[in-house]
Amino acid sequence: MASKLVIVESPAKARTLKRFLGRKYSIEASMGHLIDLPKSKLGVDVENNFRPHYITIRGKGKILSQLKKEAQKADEVYLATDPDREGEAISWHLKRVLEIPNQKCRVVFNEITKDAVKKAMEKPRAIDGKLVDAQQARRILDRLVGYKLSPLLWKKVKKGLSAGRVQTVAVRLICEREREIEKFEPEEYWTITGNFKAPQGNFKARLFRIDNKRIKVKNEDQAKKLLTEIKKEEYKISKIKERKRERRPLPPFITSTLQQEAIKRLNFTARKTMAVAQQLYEGLQIGGRGQTGLITYMRTDSVRTSPVAQESAREVIKDKFGEKYLPAKAQQYRGKKGSQDAHEAIRPTDPTLTPEDAKPYLNKDQFKLYRLIWDRFIASQMKPAVFFGLNVDVQGGKFVFRANGSQVIFPGFLKVLGAENIEENILPELKEGEEVKLNKMEEEQHFTQPPPRFTEGTLVKELEAKGIGRPSTYAPIVSTIQQRGYIISEERRFKPTELGFKVNDLLVSFFPEITEVQFTAQMEEKLDRVEENQEDWVKLLQEFYEDFRVKLEKAQEQMQEVDIEDEKTDIECDKCGAKMVIKHGRFGKFLACPRFPECRNTKPYMVLEDIDCFKCGKGKIVQRRSKKGRTFYGCDQFPDCDYVSWSRPLAEDCPKCGAFLLEKRSKKGVKKVCAREECDYVHGEDKGGKS
């Protein structure tokens, strides 16, 4: 019997395939990339059509030797790496180094199920050269930018820094948003709400128009004046507008939307989302089913799903929820312009396997993500939800108040999401011309808000909207710029560090095109055209590098005149007595001796809050950073005084005990609490109205 070898990327995938393919196949895992550009040098011959110099990745030699041994024993070798550019490149490298003779050695499946795997094995194909070209072009582009720009940062900012083609643009977006926030000047405005009494019940309405014009109440004086006038009028229902509206289900997940929802609803990071999705894709032990792949491939920008999967979903909907939730025909969705459509959307491989059925065999994170994916796919094949909307205008003289009400008539797809009972301000059954009584009024001060800082989810959404990166790169982009210390996460929102600002400003000044959003998006489109056989990858690199080299030489000359000095302090070095300077590291500022490398002394840089420590009565409260980059506050007399807090101290004394107050933030709002744990003083209201 002829022996056959199948090479995949991971052991989990290998275990699943073993169950489907039987004894005549041996399955081995490459553990990802085995061949790549060297880390120690550029590894690209720019004078010889950008020919890459590939080597075996350090530490992967043993795996490669084992694969060579197995390949020599086999009569046929098949490469079943992931179905994307990176997977195609891994297969291409393996075919070369293992000297696989059969041309049609590549097998691809979007889901790891018995039928999908058997069909793929029956129709192997040749390595897709254009997919490989696109991967090589991206890899070489990133290498050229990173290895040419990074040394400039070493000279002007700090040793060990690095610049990336796509990551630099992400940092720029965050820095620009932060500067918008810094420049923002909030405007005051007030709202006036009337509490009205009708025969059928009470309701609230907000001041909407004065003299048939929309009004913005700018300050308290204007609000008080209006309150006086409003009280003089008699009120009646002047207009009732009823309408039905439909809310359609969203399409099944693609990579970016899965990451956004998992970040928002499950509190996962983008990287964690992809890691757990990989486990679900590669296969897990599911009771009598054995090793089973639970979802389709998780790196995709297509919302397309197969007719077979749609019909399976329709059967589940019919059995679980009833025919009234089933549309006349399967729902179809269109992807955004420029989506690759190479793979299906992310969906369960078998919709009949409900999250509840799978739960005993999944860990906590796997269950949460599978349920998210299953719910979204099933919902996408259900009828829209139908709402009854009501707009009621209440008029007295020149004043018009408006109340808005809404309630669910038919839950539709919301049924599977467990949100079928949502109600928004149900109003009593009012009639036009009916007189109502104004019981009381409430005026409330507000301030316009600056653009919010990016969360991980909104950053991924912004990158996708602007065409920056691709499904496989969103998670690495976010984690890389954090690891480099260019941004930090505070209260789950991204904020540039001073180091991030410095690097960004330097690169924007000397390489505006490289850091420009539109330029990076256009480069992504060109890489896609390489994959589609519409552009030559070498020509793409030549055009880019010709212009880049000129800008690089010019920047190197100009940067000779730019001297970025370290900020000086009056703090003496403990070891040599020199006045220490402020340096910028991964977790922000730190103090270093200016006589480096002769003296290598460093110490934490602490921002004084000018607040006395109540615990020891001697020290001041200072700001510090943890090893993971998170800000906390403590006494500068540590270790003699052990006071620490994650909450920001305020220069306000507790009226009960005299200790300083802390600012406590939560989803419910902001409160001021006493820093002394045994004191119960609390000031402020949360969104629920509790003080």
C-alpha positions as CSV (number, residue, x, y, z in Angstrom):
1,M,0.0,0.0,0.0
2,A,1.3,3.4,-1.0
3,S,2.2,5.6,2.0
4,K,1.0,9.2,2.1
5,L,2.2,12.1,4.2
6,V,0.1,15.2,5.0
7,I,1.8,18.2,6.5
8,V,-0.3,20.7,8.5
9,E,0.7,23.7,10.7
10,S,-0.4,22.6,14.2
11,P,-0.7,19.3,16.2
12,A,-4.4,20.0,16.9
13,K,-5.1,20.1,13.2
14,A,-3.0,17.0,12.7
15,R,-5.1,15.1,15.4
16,T,-8.4,16.1,13.6
17,L,-7.1,15.0,10.2
18,K,-5.9,11.7,11.5
19,R,-9.4,10.8,12.5
20,F,-10.8,11.6,9.0
21,L,-8.0,10.2,6.8
22,G,-7.3,6.8,8.5
23,R,-4.2,4.6,8.7
24,K,-2.8,5.0,5.2
25,Y,-2.0,8.6,5.9
26,S,0.7,9.9,8.3
27,I,0.1,13.5,9.6
28,E,2.9,15.8,10.7
29,A,2.9,19.4,11.9
30,S,5.3,22.2,10.8
31,M,4.5,24.4,13.8
32,G,4.0,27.4,11.6
33,H,6.8,29.0,9.4
34,L,10.1,27.1,9.2
35,I,11.8,29.3,6.6
36,D,12.0,33.1,6.7
37,L,14.3,36.1,6.2
38,P,17.2,36.3,8.7
39,K,16.8,38.5,11.7
40,S,20.4,39.7,11.8
41,K,20.5,41.5,8.4
42,L,18.2,42.9,5.7
43,G,18.1,39.6,3.8
44,V,16.9,41.2,0.6
45,D,19.1,41.8,-2.5
46,V,17.6,45.1,-3.7
47,E,20.0,45.2,-6.7
48,N,18.9,41.7,-7.9
49,N,15.1,42.1,-8.3
50,F,14.7,42.1,-4.5
51,R,15.7,38.5,-4.3
52,P,15.0,37.3,-0.7
53,H,17.7,35.3,1.2
54,Y,15.7,32.7,3.1
55,I,17.1,30.6,6.0
56,T,15.8,28.0,8.4
57,I,14.3,29.9,11.4
58,R,16.5,29.5,14.5
59,G,15.2,26.5,16.6
60,K,13.2,25.0,13.8
61,G,16.0,22.8,12.4
62,K,14.9,19.7,14.3
63,I,11.3,19.9,13.0
64,L,12.6,20.4,9.4
65,S,14.9,17.4,9.7
66,Q,12.0,15.2,11.0
67,L,9.8,16.4,8.1
68,K,12.5,15.6,5.6
69,K,12.9,12.1,7.0
70,E,9.1,11.5,6.8
71,A,8.9,12.9,3.3
72,Q,11.6,10.6,2.0
73,K,9.7,7.6,3.4
74,A,6.4,8.6,1.8
75,D,5.2,7.9,-1.8
76,E,3.1,11.0,-1.9
77,V,3.3,14.3,0.1
78,Y,0.5,16.7,0.6
79,L,0.6,20.2,2.1
80,A,-2.5,21.2,4.1
81,T,-1.4,24.5,5.7
82,D,-3.9,27.3,6.3
83,P,-5.9,28.6,3.4
84,D,-4.4,32.1,3.1
85,R,-1.2,33.9,1.9
86,E,0.8,32.8,4.9
87,G,-0.3,29.2,4.6
88,E,0.5,29.2,0.9
89,A,4.0,30.6,1.6
90,I,4.6,27.9,4.2
91,S,3.6,25.2,1.7
92,W,5.8,26.8,-1.0
93,H,8.8,26.8,1.3
94,L,8.1,23.2,2.3
95,K,7.8,22.0,-1.3
96,R,11.2,23.5,-2.1
97,V,13.2,22.3,1.0
98,L,11.5,18.8,1.1
99,E,11.9,18.5,-2.7
100,I,8.4,17.3,-3.1
101,P,8.1,15.9,-6.7
102,N,4.3,15.9,-7.2
103,Q,3.2,19.2,-8.7
104,K,-0.4,18.9,-7.3
105,C,0.5,18.6,-3.7
106,R,-1.5,21.5,-2.1
107,V,-4.8,20.7,-0.4
108,V,-7.1,23.4,1.0
109,F,-10.2,23.3,3.1
110,N,-12.2,26.1,4.6
111,E,-13.5,23.9,7.4
112,I,-12.0,20.8,9.0
113,T,-14.9,18.4,8.6
114,K,-14.9,14.9,7.2
115,D,-16.6,15.9,3.9
116,A,-14.5,19.0,3.4
117,V,-11.2,17.2,4.1
118,K,-12.1,14.2,1.8
119,K,-13.2,16.5,-1.0
120,A,-9.9,18.5,-0.7
121,M,-7.8,15.3,-0.7
122,E,-9.5,14.1,-3.9
123,K,-8.6,17.4,-5.7
124,P,-5.1,18.6,-4.8
125,R,-3.8,21.5,-6.7
126,A,-0.5,23.2,-7.5
127,I,1.0,25.8,-5.2
128,D,-0.6,29.2,-6.1
129,G,2.3,31.3,-7.2
130,K,0.4,34.6,-7.0
131,L,-0.6,34.0,-3.4
132,V,3.1,33.3,-2.7
133,D,4.2,36.4,-4.6
134,A,1.7,38.6,-2.6
135,Q,3.1,37.2,0.7
136,Q,6.7,37.7,-0.4
137,A,5.9,41.3,-1.5
138,R,4.3,42.1,1.9
139,R,7.2,40.5,3.8
140,I,9.9,42.3,1.8
141,L,8.0,45.6,2.0
142,D,7.8,45.3,5.8
143,R,11.5,44.3,6.0
144,L,12.6,47.3,3.8
145,V,10.7,49.8,5.9
146,G,11.5,48.3,9.3
147,Y,15.2,47.7,8.7
148,K,15.8,51.1,7.0
149,L,13.8,53.3,9.3
150,S,14.6,51.7,12.7
151,P,18.3,52.7,12.7
152,L,17.2,56.4,12.4
153,L,15.1,56.0,15.5
154,W,18.1,54.4,17.3
155,K,20.2,57.5,16.6
156,K,17.6,60.1,17.4
157,V,15.3,58.6,20.1
158,K,16.4,55.4,21.7
159,K,18.3,52.2,21.0
160,G,16.2,49.1,20.2
161,L,13.2,51.0,18.7
162,S,11.6,49.7,15.5
163,A,9.3,51.1,12.9
164,G,6.8,49.1,10.9
165,R,5.0,49.9,7.7
166,V,1.5,49.3,9.0
167,Q,2.0,49.6,12.8
168,T,3.4,53.1,12.3
169,V,0.1,54.2,10.7
170,A,-1.9,52.7,13.6
171,V,0.3,54.7,16.1
172,R,-0.3,57.8,14.0
173,L,-4.1,57.4,14.2
174,I,-3.9,57.1,18.0
175,C,-1.6,60.1,18.3
176,E,-3.8,62.2,16.1
177,R,-6.9,61.3,18.1
178,E,-5.1,62.2,21.4
179,R,-4.1,65.6,20.0
180,E,-7.7,66.2,19.0
181,I,-8.7,65.4,22.5
182,E,-6.1,67.8,23.9
183,K,-7.2,70.6,21.7
184,F,-10.9,70.0,22.4
185,E,-12.8,72.7,24.4
186,P,-16.0,71.4,25.8
187,E,-19.2,73.5,25.2
188,E,-21.9,73.7,27.9
189,Y,-25.5,73.0,27.1
190,W,-28.6,72.2,29.1
191,T,-31.6,69.9,28.6
192,I,-35.1,70.6,29.9
193,T,-37.4,67.6,30.5
194,G,-41.1,67.9,31.4
195,N,-43.0,65.4,33.5
196,F,-46.6,65.3,32.1
197,K,-49.7,63.7,33.5
198,A,-52.4,62.3,31.1
199,P,-55.6,60.4,32.0
200,Q,-53.9,57.2,30.7
201,G,-50.7,57.6,32.7
202,N,-47.6,59.7,33.2
203,F,-44.8,60.3,30.7
204,K,-41.7,62.4,30.1
205,A,-40.9,64.6,27.2
206,R,-37.9,66.8,26.4
207,L,-38.0,70.4,25.1
208,F,-37.7,70.1,21.4
209,R,-38.7,73.4,19.6
210,I,-39.4,77.0,20.5
211,D,-41.3,79.0,17.9
212,N,-41.0,76.1,15.5
213,K,-37.2,76.2,15.7
214,R,-34.8,73.6,17.2
215,I,-33.3,75.2,20.3
216,K,-30.0,74.7,22.1
217,V,-30.0,75.9,25.7
218,K,-26.4,77.2,26.3
219,N,-26.3,78.0,30.0
220,E,-28.0,77.9,33.3
221,D,-29.4,81.5,33.1
222,Q,-31.1,80.7,29.8
223,A,-32.5,77.4,31.2
224,K,-33.9,79.2,34.3
225,K,-35.5,81.9,32.2
226,L,-37.1,79.3,29.9
227,L,-38.4,77.3,33.0
228,T,-40.2,80.4,34.2
229,E,-41.9,80.9,30.8
230,I,-42.7,77.2,30.3
231,K,-44.6,77.0,33.6
232,K,-47.1,79.7,32.4
233,E,-48.4,77.6,29.4
234,E,-51.3,75.1,29.2
235,Y,-50.3,71.9,27.3
236,K,-52.0,69.4,25.0
237,I,-51.0,66.6,22.6
238,S,-50.4,68.4,19.3
239,K,-49.2,65.5,17.1
240,I,-48.8,61.7,17.3
241,K,-46.7,59.9,14.7
242,E,-46.9,56.1,14.6
243,R,-44.6,54.0,12.5
244,K,-43.4,50.5,12.2
245,R,-39.7,49.9,11.6
246,E,-37.7,46.8,10.9
247,R,-34.3,45.9,12.2
248,R,-32.5,43.5,10.0
249,P,-29.9,41.0,11.3
250,L,-26.3,41.6,10.8
251,P,-24.3,39.3,8.4
252,P,-22.2,36.4,9.8
253,F,-18.8,37.4,11.3
254,I,-15.7,38.3,9.3
255,T,-12.4,38.5,11.1
256,S,-12.7,42.2,12.1
257,T,-16.3,42.1,13.3
258,L,-15.6,38.9,15.3
259,Q,-12.7,40.7,17.0
260,Q,-14.8,43.8,17.7
261,E,-17.7,41.8,19.2
262,A,-15.4,39.6,21.3
263,I,-13.6,42.7,22.6
264,K,-16.9,44.4,23.4
265,R,-19.0,41.5,24.7
266,L,-16.5,39.0,26.0
267,N,-13.7,41.3,27.1
268,F,-11.2,39.3,25.0
269,T,-8.3,40.9,23.3
270,A,-7.9,40.6,19.5
271,R,-5.0,38.2,19.9
272,K,-7.0,36.1,22.4
273,T,-10.0,36.0,20.1
274,M,-7.9,34.7,17.2
275,A,-6.1,32.1,19.4
276,V,-9.4,30.7,20.7
277,A,-10.9,30.8,17.2
278,Q,-7.9,28.8,15.9
279,Q,-8.6,26.1,18.5
280,L,-12.3,25.9,17.4
281,Y,-11.2,25.7,13.8
282,E,-8.5,23.1,14.2
283,G,-10.7,20.7,16.1
284,L,-11.6,19.6,19.7
285,Q,-12.9,16.3,21.2
286,I,-16.7,16.6,21.1
287,G,-18.3,13.5,22.6
288,G,-19.4,10.8,20.1
289,R,-18.2,13.0,17.2
290,G,-14.6,12.7,18.2
291,Q,-12.0,15.3,17.1
292,T,-14.1,17.9,15.3
293,G,-13.5,21.3,13.8
294,L,-16.3,23.6,15.1
295,I,-16.0,26.7,12.9
296,T,-14.9,27.6,9.4
297,Y,-11.5,29.4,8.8
298,M,-11.3,32.5,11.0
299,R,-9.2,34.8,8.7
300,T,-11.6,36.1,6.2
301,D,-13.2,39.3,5.0
302,S,-16.2,37.6,3.2
303,V,-19.7,37.5,4.4
304,R,-20.6,34.7,2.0
305,T,-21.9,31.4,3.3
306,S,-22.5,28.1,1.5
307,P,-26.1,27.1,0.5
308,V,-25.7,23.9,2.5
309,A,-24.8,25.8,5.7
310,Q,-27.8,28.2,5.1
311,E,-30.2,25.3,4.7
312,S,-28.8,23.7,7.9
313,A,-29.3,26.9,9.7
314,R,-32.9,27.2,8.5
315,E,-33.7,23.7,9.8
316,V,-32.3,24.7,13.2
317,I,-34.4,27.9,13.2
318,K,-37.6,25.9,12.2
319,D,-37.0,23.3,14.9
320,K,-35.8,25.6,17.7
321,F,-37.9,28.7,17.2
322,G,-40.7,27.9,14.8
323,E,-41.6,28.7,11.1
324,K,-42.7,32.2,11.9
325,Y,-39.0,33.1,12.4
326,L,-38.0,31.7,9.0
327,P,-37.8,34.0,6.0
328,A,-39.2,32.8,2.7
329,K,-35.8,32.1,1.4
330,A,-32.2,32.0,2.7
331,Q,-30.7,35.5,3.5
332,Q,-27.8,36.6,1.3
333,Y,-25.3,39.3,2.2
334,R,-22.9,41.4,0.2
335,G,-19.4,42.1,1.3
336,K,-17.8,45.5,1.3
337,K,-16.0,46.7,-1.8
338,G,-12.6,45.2,-2.1
339,S,-13.2,42.1,0.1
340,Q,-11.3,39.0,-1.1
341,D,-14.2,36.5,-0.9
342,A,-11.7,33.7,-1.0
343,H,-13.3,32.0,2.1
344,E,-16.7,31.8,3.6
345,A,-17.7,34.0,6.6
346,I,-16.9,32.6,10.1
347,R,-19.7,30.2,10.9
348,P,-20.3,26.9,12.8
349,T,-19.3,24.0,10.6
350,D,-22.4,22.2,11.8
351,P,-25.2,24.5,12.9
352,T,-27.1,21.6,14.5
353,L,-24.3,21.5,17.1
354,T,-25.8,24.1,19.5
355,P,-23.6,25.9,22.1
356,E,-25.5,24.1,24.8
357,D,-24.7,20.7,23.2
358,A,-21.0,21.6,22.8
359,K,-20.6,23.2,26.2
360,P,-19.5,20.1,28.2
361,Y,-16.6,19.6,25.8
362,L,-15.3,23.2,25.7
363,N,-13.4,25.3,28.1
364,K,-15.0,28.6,29.3
365,D,-13.4,30.8,26.6
366,Q,-14.1,28.3,23.8
367,F,-17.7,28.1,24.8
368,K,-18.2,31.9,24.9
369,L,-16.7,32.4,21.5
370,Y,-18.5,29.4,19.9
371,R,-21.8,30.7,21.3
372,L,-21.0,34.2,19.9
373,I,-20.3,32.8,16.4
374,W,-23.3,30.3,16.4
375,D,-25.7,33.0,17.6
376,R,-24.6,35.5,14.9
377,F,-24.8,32.9,12.1
378,I,-28.2,31.6,13.1
379,A,-29.5,35.2,13.6
380,S,-28.3,36.1,10.1
381,Q,-30.8,33.6,8.6
382,M,-33.8,34.7,10.7
383,K,-36.5,37.3,10.0
384,P,-36.0,41.0,10.9
385,A,-37.3,42.3,14.3
386,V,-40.3,44.6,14.0
387,F,-40.7,47.6,16.3
388,F,-43.6,49.9,16.9
389,G,-42.4,53.5,17.2
390,L,-44.2,56.5,18.5
391,N,-43.3,60.2,18.4
392,V,-45.6,62.4,20.6
393,D,-45.4,66.2,20.5
394,V,-46.7,68.1,23.4
395,Q,-47.3,71.9,22.8
396,G,-48.0,74.8,25.0
397,G,-47.8,78.2,23.4
398,K,-44.5,78.5,21.5
399,F,-43.0,75.5,23.4
400,V,-43.0,71.9,21.9
401,F,-41.8,68.9,23.9
402,R,-41.2,65.6,22.3
403,A,-41.5,62.1,23.7
404,N,-40.2,59.0,21.8
405,G,-41.4,55.5,22.5
406,S,-40.7,52.1,21.1
407,Q,-41.5,48.5,21.7
408,V,-41.0,45.1,20.1
409,I,-43.9,43.7,18.1
410,F,-42.1,40.7,16.7
411,P,-38.6,39.8,18.0
412,G,-37.4,38.1,14.9
413,F,-33.6,37.4,15.0
414,L,-33.4,39.0,18.5
415,K,-35.0,35.8,19.8
416,V,-31.7,33.8,19.3
417,L,-29.7,36.7,20.9
418,G,-31.8,36.7,24.0
419,A,-32.8,40.3,23.4
420,E,-36.4,39.8,22.3
421,N,-37.8,41.7,25.3
422,I,-36.0,45.0,24.8
423,E,-38.3,48.0,25.3
424,E,-37.5,51.6,25.0
425,N,-39.8,54.0,26.9
426,I,-43.2,52.6,26.4
427,L,-45.7,55.5,26.3
428,P,-49.3,55.5,27.5
429,E,-52.1,55.4,24.8
430,L,-52.3,59.2,24.1
431,K,-54.7,61.0,21.8
432,E,-54.2,64.1,19.6
433,G,-55.8,67.2,21.1
434,E,-55.9,65.6,24.6
435,E,-54.9,68.0,27.4
436,V,-52.1,67.0,29.6
437,K,-50.8,68.6,32.8
438,L,-47.2,69.7,33.4
439,N,-46.3,68.3,36.8
440,K,-42.7,69.3,37.1
441,M,-39.6,70.1,35.1
442,E,-36.0,68.9,35.3
443,E,-33.1,70.8,33.9
444,E,-29.7,69.1,33.5
445,Q,-26.3,70.5,32.6
446,H,-24.2,68.7,29.9
447,F,-20.9,69.3,28.1
448,T,-20.0,68.3,24.6
449,Q,-17.6,65.4,24.6
450,P,-14.3,65.1,22.7
451,P,-13.7,62.2,20.3
452,P,-13.3,59.1,22.5
453,R,-9.9,57.3,22.6
454,F,-9.7,54.1,20.6
455,T,-10.5,50.9,22.3
456,E,-9.0,47.7,20.8
457,G,-12.3,47.1,19.0
458,T,-12.8,50.6,17.6
459,L,-9.1,50.7,16.5
460,V,-9.6,47.4,14.5
461,K,-12.8,48.9,13.1
462,E,-11.0,52.1,12.0
463,L,-8.1,50.1,10.4
464,E,-10.6,48.0,8.5
465,A,-12.6,51.1,7.4
466,K,-9.5,52.8,6.1
467,G,-8.1,49.7,4.4
468,I,-5.1,49.3,6.7
469,G,-4.0,45.8,7.2
470,R,-5.9,42.6,6.4
471,P,-7.7,39.9,8.5
472,S,-4.5,38.2,9.5
473,T,-2.8,41.4,10.6
474,Y,-5.3,43.2,12.9
475,A,-4.3,41.4,16.1
476,P,-0.5,41.5,15.5
477,I,-0.7,45.3,14.7
478,V,-2.5,46.0,18.0
479,S,-0.2,43.8,20.2
480,T,3.0,45.0,18.4
481,I,2.5,48.7,19.1
482,Q,1.7,47.9,22.8
483,Q,4.8,45.7,23.1
484,R,7.0,48.5,21.6
485,G,5.8,50.9,24.3
486,Y,4.3,53.3,21.8
487,I,0.8,53.1,23.3
488,I,-0.6,52.0,26.7
489,S,-4.1,50.9,27.6
490,E,-5.8,52.9,30.3
491,E,-9.4,51.9,31.3
492,R,-9.4,49.7,28.1
493,R,-8.7,52.7,25.9
494,F,-5.4,53.4,24.0
495,K,-3.3,56.4,24.8
496,P,0.1,57.3,23.2
497,T,3.1,57.3,25.4
498,E,5.6,60.2,25.2
499,L,7.8,57.7,23.3
500,G,5.0,57.0,20.9
501,F,4.5,60.7,20.3
502,K,8.3,61.2,19.7
503,V,8.6,58.3,17.3
504,N,5.4,59.3,15.5
505,D,6.4,63.0,15.1
506,L,9.8,62.1,13.8
507,L,8.5,59.7,11.2
508,V,5.7,62.0,10.1
509,S,8.2,64.9,9.7
510,F,10.6,63.0,7.5
511,F,8.5,60.2,6.0
512,P,5.0,61.7,5.7
513,E,4.1,59.3,2.8
514,I,5.1,56.1,4.6
515,T,3.0,57.1,7.6
516,E,0.1,58.4,5.6
517,V,-3.1,56.4,5.9
518,Q,-4.1,56.6,2.2
519,F,-0.7,55.5,1.0
520,T,-0.7,52.4,3.2
521,A,-4.3,51.6,2.1
522,Q,-3.3,51.9,-1.6
523,M,-0.3,49.6,-0.9
524,E,-2.7,47.0,0.5
525,E,-4.8,47.2,-2.7
526,K,-1.7,46.7,-4.8
527,L,-0.8,43.6,-2.8
528,D,-4.3,42.3,-3.4
529,R,-3.8,42.9,-7.1
530,V,-0.6,40.8,-7.0
531,E,-2.6,38.0,-5.6
532,E,-5.2,38.4,-8.3
533,N,-2.5,38.3,-11.0
534,Q,-3.1,42.0,-12.0
535,E,0.2,43.4,-10.8
536,D,3.8,42.1,-10.8
537,W,5.3,41.9,-7.3
538,V,8.9,42.8,-8.3
539,K,7.6,45.9,-10.2
540,L,5.6,46.9,-7.2
541,L,8.7,46.7,-5.0
542,Q,10.9,48.6,-7.5
543,E,8.4,51.5,-7.7
544,F,8.2,51.7,-4.0
545,Y,11.9,51.4,-3.2
546,E,13.0,53.9,-5.9
547,D,11.0,56.6,-4.2
548,F,11.7,55.4,-0.7
549,R,15.5,55.3,-1.1
550,V,15.5,59.0,-2.3
551,K,13.4,60.0,0.8
552,L,15.6,57.9,3.1
553,E,18.8,59.6,1.9
554,K,17.3,63.0,2.2
555,A,16.0,62.3,5.7
556,Q,19.4,61.0,6.8
557,E,21.0,64.3,5.8
558,Q,18.3,66.4,7.4
559,M,18.3,64.4,10.6
560,Q,21.9,65.2,11.1
561,E,20.8,68.7,12.0
562,V,18.0,67.5,14.3
563,D,19.1,67.0,17.9
564,I,16.6,65.5,20.2
565,E,18.0,66.2,23.7
566,D,17.1,64.3,26.8
567,E,15.2,66.2,29.4
568,K,17.5,67.2,32.3
569,T,16.7,67.0,36.0
570,D,18.2,68.1,39.3
571,I,18.2,64.5,40.6
572,E,21.7,63.2,41.3
573,C,22.8,59.7,40.2
574,D,23.3,57.5,43.3
575,K,26.4,55.9,41.8
576,C,28.4,58.8,40.2
577,G,26.7,62.0,41.2
578,A,25.9,63.2,37.7
579,K,22.5,65.0,37.1
580,M,20.2,62.3,35.8
581,V,18.1,62.7,32.6
582,I,14.7,61.6,31.6
583,K,14.6,58.7,29.1
584,H,11.7,57.0,27.4
585,G,11.1,53.3,27.6
586,R,8.4,50.8,26.9
587,F,6.4,51.8,30.0
588,G,7.0,55.5,29.8
589,K,9.6,57.7,31.4
590,F,12.5,56.6,33.5
591,L,15.6,58.3,34.9
592,A,19.0,57.4,33.6
593,C,22.6,58.5,34.2
594,P,23.8,60.7,31.3
595,R,27.3,59.1,31.6
596,F,26.1,55.8,30.0
597,P,27.7,53.4,29.2
598,E,30.3,54.2,31.9
599,C,27.5,54.4,34.4
600,R,24.4,52.3,33.8
601,N,22.3,53.5,36.8
602,T,18.6,53.9,36.2
603,K,15.6,54.5,38.5
604,P,11.9,55.0,38.1
605,Y,10.6,58.4,37.1
606,M,7.7,59.4,39.3
607,V,5.2,62.3,38.6
608,L,4.5,64.0,41.9
609,E,0.8,64.6,42.6
610,D,1.6,67.1,45.4
611,I,-0.7,65.2,47.7
612,D,0.4,64.3,51.2
613,C,0.2,60.6,52.3
614,F,-2.3,60.3,55.1
615,K,-1.0,56.8,56.0
616,C,2.6,57.8,57.1
617,G,2.2,61.5,57.3
618,K,5.7,62.0,55.8
619,G,5.6,61.2,52.1
620,K,4.0,62.5,48.9
621,I,1.7,60.5,46.5
622,V,3.5,59.7,43.3
623,Q,2.5,58.1,40.0
624,R,4.2,54.8,39.0
625,R,3.9,52.1,36.4
626,S,3.6,48.4,36.9
627,K,5.7,45.9,34.9
628,K,2.7,45.5,32.5
629,G,2.6,49.3,31.9
630,R,-0.5,50.0,34.1
631,T,-0.6,53.3,36.0
632,F,-0.9,53.1,39.8
633,Y,-0.3,55.5,42.7
634,G,1.7,55.1,45.9
635,C,3.7,56.8,48.6
636,D,7.2,58.0,47.7
637,Q,8.4,56.7,51.1
638,F,8.1,53.0,49.9
639,P,9.1,50.5,51.3
640,D,8.7,52.3,54.7
641,C,5.1,53.2,53.7
642,D,3.1,50.6,51.7
643,Y,0.2,52.8,50.6
644,V,-0.9,52.0,46.9
645,S,-4.0,52.5,44.8
646,W,-5.1,51.9,41.2
647,S,-7.5,54.9,41.5
648,R,-6.3,58.5,40.8
649,P,-5.9,60.6,43.9
650,L,-7.5,64.0,44.0
651,A,-6.2,67.2,45.7
652,E,-9.4,67.3,47.8
653,D,-9.8,66.4,51.5
654,C,-12.4,64.0,52.8
655,P,-14.9,66.0,54.8
656,K,-15.2,63.1,57.3
657,C,-11.6,62.2,58.1
658,G,-9.3,64.6,56.3
659,A,-7.6,62.0,54.0
660,F,-7.5,62.8,50.3
661,L,-10.2,61.6,47.9
662,L,-9.9,59.0,45.1
663,E,-11.6,59.2,41.7
664,K,-13.5,55.9,41.2
665,R,-14.6,55.1,37.6
666,S,-17.0,52.4,36.6
667,K,-19.6,51.6,33.9
668,K,-22.2,53.3,36.2
669,G,-20.3,56.6,36.3
670,V,-17.7,58.5,38.4
671,K,-17.6,58.8,42.2
672,K,-15.3,60.4,44.7
673,V,-14.4,58.1,47.6
674,C,-12.2,58.4,50.7
675,A,-8.7,56.9,50.2
676,R,-8.8,55.6,53.8
677,E,-10.4,52.2,53.6
678,E,-12.1,52.3,57.0
679,C,-13.9,55.6,56.0
680,D,-17.2,55.2,54.2
681,Y,-17.4,58.7,52.6
682,V,-18.7,58.6,49.0
683,H,-19.7,61.6,46.8
684,G,-21.3,61.6,43.4
685,E,-23.9,59.7,41.5
686,D,-23.8,56.7,39.2
687,K,-26.0,56.3,36.1
688,G,-28.6,54.5,38.2
689,G,-29.1,57.6,40.3
690,K,-27.6,56.2,43.5
691,S,-25.6,58.6,45.5
